[in-house]
Amino acid sequence: MTERLDYYATSPALLGKMLDLEHAIASSGLDRTLLELVKIRASQINGCAFCLDMHLRILQKAGERTDRIVLLDAWREAPIYTARERAALGWTEALTLVASTHAPDDAYEALAGHFTEQDIVQLTLAIAMINGWNRIVMGFRALPRAPRMPGN
């Protein structure tokens, strides 16, 4: 696979705005591990090798257990995820596959006991962002482990 273009070098001002939102989400108070699990799950669904590579490395560097990373694709059957993580992963799948799921009530309602309304908005923004990044890096065929943005 050949990269199509260097999207960050081509449009640094706009991509910088996306990075600003990423930083705001990262400092929103949501657990970093939860955010990374969500990013990995969406990237698995979308088949984004670049983002999978990046976020797997972030979790590994943070000391996350290997089984929790490897079994993420089967989170419903793996008892190693908390109820809060399960609710977030269900919402991630619902929004990532929104064309077919239409963001069902049960996925949204599962969030209620684990997240505040503010948390739900922040989580939804995180899901929207990773889906956006997946589309950008896949559209331009960014290669895994190829530096694209400052700080990554």
mmCIF file of the C-alpha atoms, coordinates in Angstrom:
data_MODEL
# 
_entry.id   MODEL 
# 
loop_
_atom_site.group_PDB 
_atom_site.id 
_atom_site.type_symbol 
_atom_site.label_atom_id 
_atom_site.label_alt_id 
_atom_site.label_comp_id 
_atom_site.label_asym_id 
_atom_site.label_entity_id 
_atom_site.label_seq_id 
_atom_site.pdbx_PDB_ins_code 
_atom_site.Cartn_x 
_atom_site.Cartn_y 
_atom_site.Cartn_z 
_atom_site.occupancy 
_atom_site.B_iso_or_equiv 
_atom_site.pdbx_formal_charge 
_atom_site.auth_seq_id 
_atom_site.auth_comp_id 
_atom_site.auth_asym_id 
_atom_site.auth_atom_id 
_atom_site.pdbx_PDB_model_num 
ATOM 1   C CA . MET A 1 1   ? 0.000   0.000   0.000  1.00 0.00 ? 1   MET A CA 1 
ATOM 2   C CA . THR A 1 2   ? 1.285   3.437   -0.920 1.00 0.00 ? 2   THR A CA 1 
ATOM 3   C CA . GLU A 1 3   ? 0.431   6.600   0.963  1.00 0.00 ? 3   GLU A CA 1 
ATOM 4   C CA . ARG A 1 4   ? -1.630  8.988   -1.113 1.00 0.00 ? 4   ARG A CA 1 
ATOM 5   C CA . LEU A 1 5   ? -0.460  12.248  0.449  1.00 0.00 ? 5   LEU A CA 1 
ATOM 6   C CA . ASP A 1 6   ? 0.803   13.747  3.677  1.00 0.00 ? 6   ASP A CA 1 
ATOM 7   C CA . TYR A 1 7   ? -2.480  15.139  4.945  1.00 0.00 ? 7   TYR A CA 1 
ATOM 8   C CA . TYR A 1 8   ? -0.998  16.918  7.968  1.00 0.00 ? 8   TYR A CA 1 
ATOM 9   C CA . ALA A 1 9   ? 1.611   18.764  5.896  1.00 0.00 ? 9   ALA A CA 1 
ATOM 10  C CA . THR A 1 10  ? -1.079  19.637  3.351  1.00 0.00 ? 10  THR A CA 1 
ATOM 11  C CA . SER A 1 11  ? -3.542  21.113  5.849  1.00 0.00 ? 11  SER A CA 1 
ATOM 12  C CA . PRO A 1 12  ? -1.842  21.713  9.206  1.00 0.00 ? 12  PRO A CA 1 
ATOM 13  C CA . ALA A 1 13  ? -4.235  24.437  10.382 1.00 0.00 ? 13  ALA A CA 1 
ATOM 14  C CA . LEU A 1 14  ? -7.367  22.276  10.085 1.00 0.00 ? 14  LEU A CA 1 
ATOM 15  C CA . LEU A 1 15  ? -5.699  19.144  11.400 1.00 0.00 ? 15  LEU A CA 1 
ATOM 16  C CA . GLY A 1 16  ? -4.351  21.227  14.253 1.00 0.00 ? 16  GLY A CA 1 
ATOM 17  C CA . LYS A 1 17  ? -7.942  22.071  15.213 1.00 0.00 ? 17  LYS A CA 1 
ATOM 18  C CA . MET A 1 18  ? -8.744  18.362  15.317 1.00 0.00 ? 18  MET A CA 1 
ATOM 19  C CA . LEU A 1 19  ? -5.725  17.822  17.547 1.00 0.00 ? 19  LEU A CA 1 
ATOM 20  C CA . ASP A 1 20  ? -6.930  20.640  19.815 1.00 0.00 ? 20  ASP A CA 1 
ATOM 21  C CA . LEU A 1 21  ? -10.246 18.829  20.247 1.00 0.00 ? 21  LEU A CA 1 
ATOM 22  C CA . GLU A 1 22  ? -8.379  15.562  20.905 1.00 0.00 ? 22  GLU A CA 1 
ATOM 23  C CA . HIS A 1 23  ? -6.405  17.275  23.669 1.00 0.00 ? 23  HIS A CA 1 
ATOM 24  C CA . ALA A 1 24  ? -9.601  18.731  25.149 1.00 0.00 ? 24  ALA A CA 1 
ATOM 25  C CA . ILE A 1 25  ? -11.228 15.296  25.194 1.00 0.00 ? 25  ILE A CA 1 
ATOM 26  C CA . ALA A 1 26  ? -8.103  13.762  26.750 1.00 0.00 ? 26  ALA A CA 1 
ATOM 27  C CA . SER A 1 27  ? -8.264  16.312  29.569 1.00 0.00 ? 27  SER A CA 1 
ATOM 28  C CA . SER A 1 28  ? -12.035 16.080  30.011 1.00 0.00 ? 28  SER A CA 1 
ATOM 29  C CA . GLY A 1 29  ? -11.786 13.800  33.018 1.00 0.00 ? 29  GLY A CA 1 
ATOM 30  C CA . LEU A 1 30  ? -12.718 10.560  31.276 1.00 0.00 ? 30  LEU A CA 1 
ATOM 31  C CA . ASP A 1 31  ? -10.385 7.708   32.140 1.00 0.00 ? 31  ASP A CA 1 
ATOM 32  C CA . ARG A 1 32  ? -7.477  7.455   29.686 1.00 0.00 ? 32  ARG A CA 1 
ATOM 33  C CA . THR A 1 33  ? -7.695  3.668   29.492 1.00 0.00 ? 33  THR A CA 1 
ATOM 34  C CA . LEU A 1 34  ? -11.401 3.858   28.687 1.00 0.00 ? 34  LEU A CA 1 
ATOM 35  C CA . LEU A 1 35  ? -10.744 6.366   25.920 1.00 0.00 ? 35  LEU A CA 1 
ATOM 36  C CA . GLU A 1 36  ? -8.023  4.181   24.418 1.00 0.00 ? 36  GLU A CA 1 
ATOM 37  C CA . LEU A 1 37  ? -10.245 1.073   24.556 1.00 0.00 ? 37  LEU A CA 1 
ATOM 38  C CA . VAL A 1 38  ? -12.957 3.006   22.731 1.00 0.00 ? 38  VAL A CA 1 
ATOM 39  C CA . LYS A 1 39  ? -10.479 4.196   20.094 1.00 0.00 ? 39  LYS A CA 1 
ATOM 40  C CA . ILE A 1 40  ? -9.191  0.682   19.545 1.00 0.00 ? 40  ILE A CA 1 
ATOM 41  C CA . ARG A 1 41  ? -12.684 -0.815  19.286 1.00 0.00 ? 41  ARG A CA 1 
ATOM 42  C CA . ALA A 1 42  ? -13.833 1.737   16.708 1.00 0.00 ? 42  ALA A CA 1 
ATOM 43  C CA . SER A 1 43  ? -10.592 1.268   14.776 1.00 0.00 ? 43  SER A CA 1 
ATOM 44  C CA . GLN A 1 44  ? -11.102 -2.511  14.805 1.00 0.00 ? 44  GLN A CA 1 
ATOM 45  C CA . ILE A 1 45  ? -14.581 -2.101  13.335 1.00 0.00 ? 45  ILE A CA 1 
ATOM 46  C CA . ASN A 1 46  ? -13.300 0.332   10.700 1.00 0.00 ? 46  ASN A CA 1 
ATOM 47  C CA . GLY A 1 47  ? -10.200 -1.723  9.914  1.00 0.00 ? 47  GLY A CA 1 
ATOM 48  C CA . CYS A 1 48  ? -7.822  1.181   10.506 1.00 0.00 ? 48  CYS A CA 1 
ATOM 49  C CA . ALA A 1 49  ? -4.329  -0.291  10.910 1.00 0.00 ? 49  ALA A CA 1 
ATOM 50  C CA . PHE A 1 50  ? -2.694  3.080   11.570 1.00 0.00 ? 50  PHE A CA 1 
ATOM 51  C CA . CYS A 1 51  ? -4.995  3.935   14.494 1.00 0.00 ? 51  CYS A CA 1 
ATOM 52  C CA . LEU A 1 52  ? -4.944  0.387   15.859 1.00 0.00 ? 52  LEU A CA 1 
ATOM 53  C CA . ASP A 1 53  ? -1.159  0.459   15.913 1.00 0.00 ? 53  ASP A CA 1 
ATOM 54  C CA . MET A 1 54  ? -1.043  3.881   17.570 1.00 0.00 ? 54  MET A CA 1 
ATOM 55  C CA . HIS A 1 55  ? -3.607  3.187   20.292 1.00 0.00 ? 55  HIS A CA 1 
ATOM 56  C CA . LEU A 1 56  ? -2.371  -0.341  21.021 1.00 0.00 ? 56  LEU A CA 1 
ATOM 57  C CA . ARG A 1 57  ? 1.089   1.110   21.655 1.00 0.00 ? 57  ARG A CA 1 
ATOM 58  C CA . ILE A 1 58  ? -0.366  3.800   23.924 1.00 0.00 ? 58  ILE A CA 1 
ATOM 59  C CA . LEU A 1 59  ? -2.152  1.200   26.053 1.00 0.00 ? 59  LEU A CA 1 
ATOM 60  C CA . GLN A 1 60  ? 0.876   -1.073  26.155 1.00 0.00 ? 60  GLN A CA 1 
ATOM 61  C CA . LYS A 1 61  ? 3.099   1.820   27.235 1.00 0.00 ? 61  LYS A CA 1 
ATOM 62  C CA . ALA A 1 62  ? 0.567   2.667   29.964 1.00 0.00 ? 62  ALA A CA 1 
ATOM 63  C CA . GLY A 1 63  ? 0.899   -0.906  31.264 1.00 0.00 ? 63  GLY A CA 1 
ATOM 64  C CA . GLU A 1 64  ? -2.482  -2.257  30.191 1.00 0.00 ? 64  GLU A CA 1 
ATOM 65  C CA . ARG A 1 65  ? -2.796  -6.027  30.459 1.00 0.00 ? 65  ARG A CA 1 
ATOM 66  C CA . THR A 1 66  ? -2.287  -7.854  27.172 1.00 0.00 ? 66  THR A CA 1 
ATOM 67  C CA . ASP A 1 67  ? -5.454  -9.927  27.551 1.00 0.00 ? 67  ASP A CA 1 
ATOM 68  C CA . ARG A 1 68  ? -7.590  -6.785  27.811 1.00 0.00 ? 68  ARG A CA 1 
ATOM 69  C CA . ILE A 1 69  ? -6.114  -5.530  24.550 1.00 0.00 ? 69  ILE A CA 1 
ATOM 70  C CA . VAL A 1 70  ? -6.254  -8.822  22.665 1.00 0.00 ? 70  VAL A CA 1 
ATOM 71  C CA . LEU A 1 71  ? -9.806  -9.707  23.728 1.00 0.00 ? 71  LEU A CA 1 
ATOM 72  C CA . LEU A 1 72  ? -11.290 -6.305  22.981 1.00 0.00 ? 72  LEU A CA 1 
ATOM 73  C CA . ASP A 1 73  ? -12.881 -7.535  19.755 1.00 0.00 ? 73  ASP A CA 1 
ATOM 74  C CA . ALA A 1 74  ? -14.769 -10.099 21.877 1.00 0.00 ? 74  ALA A CA 1 
ATOM 75  C CA . TRP A 1 75  ? -15.563 -7.811  24.833 1.00 0.00 ? 75  TRP A CA 1 
ATOM 76  C CA . ARG A 1 76  ? -19.106 -9.179  25.209 1.00 0.00 ? 76  ARG A CA 1 
ATOM 77  C CA . GLU A 1 77  ? -17.793 -12.676 25.924 1.00 0.00 ? 77  GLU A CA 1 
ATOM 78  C CA . ALA A 1 78  ? -14.726 -11.659 27.945 1.00 0.00 ? 78  ALA A CA 1 
ATOM 79  C CA . PRO A 1 79  ? -15.438 -11.068 31.653 1.00 0.00 ? 79  PRO A CA 1 
ATOM 80  C CA . ILE A 1 80  ? -12.396 -8.813  32.104 1.00 0.00 ? 80  ILE A CA 1 
ATOM 81  C CA . TYR A 1 81  ? -14.129 -5.521  31.254 1.00 0.00 ? 81  TYR A CA 1 
ATOM 82  C CA . THR A 1 82  ? -16.013 -3.455  33.799 1.00 0.00 ? 82  THR A CA 1 
ATOM 83  C CA . ALA A 1 83  ? -19.695 -2.591  33.417 1.00 0.00 ? 83  ALA A CA 1 
ATOM 84  C CA . ARG A 1 84  ? -18.643 0.997   32.681 1.00 0.00 ? 84  ARG A CA 1 
ATOM 85  C CA . GLU A 1 85  ? -16.267 -0.151  29.936 1.00 0.00 ? 85  GLU A CA 1 
ATOM 86  C CA . ARG A 1 86  ? -18.952 -2.429  28.491 1.00 0.00 ? 86  ARG A CA 1 
ATOM 87  C CA . ALA A 1 87  ? -21.436 0.429   28.317 1.00 0.00 ? 87  ALA A CA 1 
ATOM 88  C CA . ALA A 1 88  ? -18.838 2.622   26.558 1.00 0.00 ? 88  ALA A CA 1 
ATOM 89  C CA . LEU A 1 89  ? -17.894 -0.146  24.131 1.00 0.00 ? 89  LEU A CA 1 
ATOM 90  C CA . GLY A 1 90  ? -21.545 -0.786  23.296 1.00 0.00 ? 90  GLY A CA 1 
ATOM 91  C CA . TRP A 1 91  ? -22.043 2.924   22.609 1.00 0.00 ? 91  TRP A CA 1 
ATOM 92  C CA . THR A 1 92  ? -18.856 2.952   20.529 1.00 0.00 ? 92  THR A CA 1 
ATOM 93  C CA . GLU A 1 93  ? -20.139 0.129   18.350 1.00 0.00 ? 93  GLU A CA 1 
ATOM 94  C CA . ALA A 1 94  ? -23.582 1.720   18.023 1.00 0.00 ? 94  ALA A CA 1 
ATOM 95  C CA . LEU A 1 95  ? -22.134 5.041   16.846 1.00 0.00 ? 95  LEU A CA 1 
ATOM 96  C CA . THR A 1 96  ? -19.395 3.563   14.679 1.00 0.00 ? 96  THR A CA 1 
ATOM 97  C CA . LEU A 1 97  ? -22.013 1.466   12.888 1.00 0.00 ? 97  LEU A CA 1 
ATOM 98  C CA . VAL A 1 98  ? -24.684 4.183   13.087 1.00 0.00 ? 98  VAL A CA 1 
ATOM 99  C CA . ALA A 1 99  ? -25.898 3.647   9.507  1.00 0.00 ? 99  ALA A CA 1 
ATOM 100 C CA . SER A 1 100 ? -27.124 0.191   10.492 1.00 0.00 ? 100 SER A CA 1 
ATOM 101 C CA . THR A 1 101 ? -27.740 0.582   14.240 1.00 0.00 ? 101 THR A CA 1 
ATOM 102 C CA . HIS A 1 102 ? -29.336 4.049   14.296 1.00 0.00 ? 102 HIS A CA 1 
ATOM 103 C CA . ALA A 1 103 ? -27.898 4.529   17.820 1.00 0.00 ? 103 ALA A CA 1 
ATOM 104 C CA . PRO A 1 104 ? -30.398 2.268   19.615 1.00 0.00 ? 104 PRO A CA 1 
ATOM 105 C CA . ASP A 1 105 ? -32.005 3.216   22.908 1.00 0.00 ? 105 ASP A CA 1 
ATOM 106 C CA . ASP A 1 106 ? -30.588 0.206   24.758 1.00 0.00 ? 106 ASP A CA 1 
ATOM 107 C CA . ALA A 1 107 ? -27.005 1.228   23.946 1.00 0.00 ? 107 ALA A CA 1 
ATOM 108 C CA . TYR A 1 108 ? -27.704 4.760   25.152 1.00 0.00 ? 108 TYR A CA 1 
ATOM 109 C CA . GLU A 1 109 ? -29.587 3.640   28.248 1.00 0.00 ? 109 GLU A CA 1 
ATOM 110 C CA . ALA A 1 110 ? -26.693 1.362   29.235 1.00 0.00 ? 110 ALA A CA 1 
ATOM 111 C CA . LEU A 1 111 ? -24.588 4.498   29.762 1.00 0.00 ? 111 LEU A CA 1 
ATOM 112 C CA . ALA A 1 112 ? -26.921 6.002   32.368 1.00 0.00 ? 112 ALA A CA 1 
ATOM 113 C CA . GLY A 1 113 ? -25.711 4.183   35.459 1.00 0.00 ? 113 GLY A CA 1 
ATOM 114 C CA . HIS A 1 114 ? -22.047 4.706   34.661 1.00 0.00 ? 114 HIS A CA 1 
ATOM 115 C CA . PHE A 1 115 ? -21.687 8.155   33.119 1.00 0.00 ? 115 PHE A CA 1 
ATOM 116 C CA . THR A 1 116 ? -22.960 11.667  33.767 1.00 0.00 ? 116 THR A CA 1 
ATOM 117 C CA . GLU A 1 117 ? -24.594 13.552  30.914 1.00 0.00 ? 117 GLU A CA 1 
ATOM 118 C CA . GLN A 1 118 ? -21.386 15.523  30.512 1.00 0.00 ? 118 GLN A CA 1 
ATOM 119 C CA . ASP A 1 119 ? -19.391 12.269  30.368 1.00 0.00 ? 119 ASP A CA 1 
ATOM 120 C CA . ILE A 1 120 ? -21.760 10.932  27.704 1.00 0.00 ? 120 ILE A CA 1 
ATOM 121 C CA . VAL A 1 121 ? -21.202 14.004  25.544 1.00 0.00 ? 121 VAL A CA 1 
ATOM 122 C CA . GLN A 1 122 ? -17.433 13.731  26.002 1.00 0.00 ? 122 GLN A CA 1 
ATOM 123 C CA . LEU A 1 123 ? -17.478 10.004  25.237 1.00 0.00 ? 123 LEU A CA 1 
ATOM 124 C CA . THR A 1 124 ? -19.594 10.644  22.138 1.00 0.00 ? 124 THR A CA 1 
ATOM 125 C CA . LEU A 1 125 ? -17.120 13.289  20.970 1.00 0.00 ? 125 LEU A CA 1 
ATOM 126 C CA . ALA A 1 126 ? -14.250 10.830  21.508 1.00 0.00 ? 126 ALA A CA 1 
ATOM 127 C CA . ILE A 1 127 ? -16.084 8.233   19.408 1.00 0.00 ? 127 ILE A CA 1 
ATOM 128 C CA . ALA A 1 128 ? -16.810 10.794  16.685 1.00 0.00 ? 128 ALA A CA 1 
ATOM 129 C CA . MET A 1 129 ? -13.158 11.862  16.655 1.00 0.00 ? 129 MET A CA 1 
ATOM 130 C CA . ILE A 1 130 ? -11.706 8.371   16.303 1.00 0.00 ? 130 ILE A CA 1 
ATOM 131 C CA . ASN A 1 131 ? -14.154 7.596   13.515 1.00 0.00 ? 131 ASN A CA 1 
ATOM 132 C CA . GLY A 1 132 ? -13.072 10.828  11.818 1.00 0.00 ? 132 GLY A CA 1 
ATOM 133 C CA . TRP A 1 133 ? -9.389  9.985   12.233 1.00 0.00 ? 133 TRP A CA 1 
ATOM 134 C CA . ASN A 1 134 ? -10.024 6.475   10.888 1.00 0.00 ? 134 ASN A CA 1 
ATOM 135 C CA . ARG A 1 135 ? -11.543 7.935   7.748  1.00 0.00 ? 135 ARG A CA 1 
ATOM 136 C CA . ILE A 1 136 ? -8.755  10.463  7.271  1.00 0.00 ? 136 ILE A CA 1 
ATOM 137 C CA . VAL A 1 137 ? -5.857  8.044   7.695  1.00 0.00 ? 137 VAL A CA 1 
ATOM 138 C CA . MET A 1 138 ? -7.552  5.285   5.715  1.00 0.00 ? 138 MET A CA 1 
ATOM 139 C CA . GLY A 1 139 ? -8.536  7.689   2.935  1.00 0.00 ? 139 GLY A CA 1 
ATOM 140 C CA . PHE A 1 140 ? -4.954  8.862   2.571  1.00 0.00 ? 140 PHE A CA 1 
ATOM 141 C CA . ARG A 1 141 ? -3.518  5.392   3.298  1.00 0.00 ? 141 ARG A CA 1 
ATOM 142 C CA . ALA A 1 142 ? -1.338  6.428   6.195  1.00 0.00 ? 142 ALA A CA 1 
ATOM 143 C CA . LEU A 1 143 ? 1.013   3.618   7.120  1.00 0.00 ? 143 LEU A CA 1 
ATOM 144 C CA . PRO A 1 144 ? 1.199   2.240   10.670 1.00 0.00 ? 144 PRO A CA 1 
ATOM 145 C CA . ARG A 1 145 ? 4.112   3.580   12.732 1.00 0.00 ? 145 ARG A CA 1 
ATOM 146 C CA . ALA A 1 146 ? 4.628   6.371   10.218 1.00 0.00 ? 146 ALA A CA 1 
ATOM 147 C CA . PRO A 1 147 ? 4.651   9.681   12.131 1.00 0.00 ? 147 PRO A CA 1 
ATOM 148 C CA . ARG A 1 148 ? 1.873   11.926  10.906 1.00 0.00 ? 148 ARG A CA 1 
ATOM 149 C CA . MET A 1 149 ? 1.095   14.447  13.600 1.00 0.00 ? 149 MET A CA 1 
ATOM 150 C CA . PRO A 1 150 ? 3.163   16.247  16.185 1.00 0.00 ? 150 PRO A CA 1 
ATOM 151 C CA . GLY A 1 151 ? 3.232   14.362  19.461 1.00 0.00 ? 151 GLY A CA 1 
ATOM 152 C CA . ASN A 1 152 ? 2.396   10.939  18.009 1.00 0.00 ? 152 ASN A CA 1 
# 
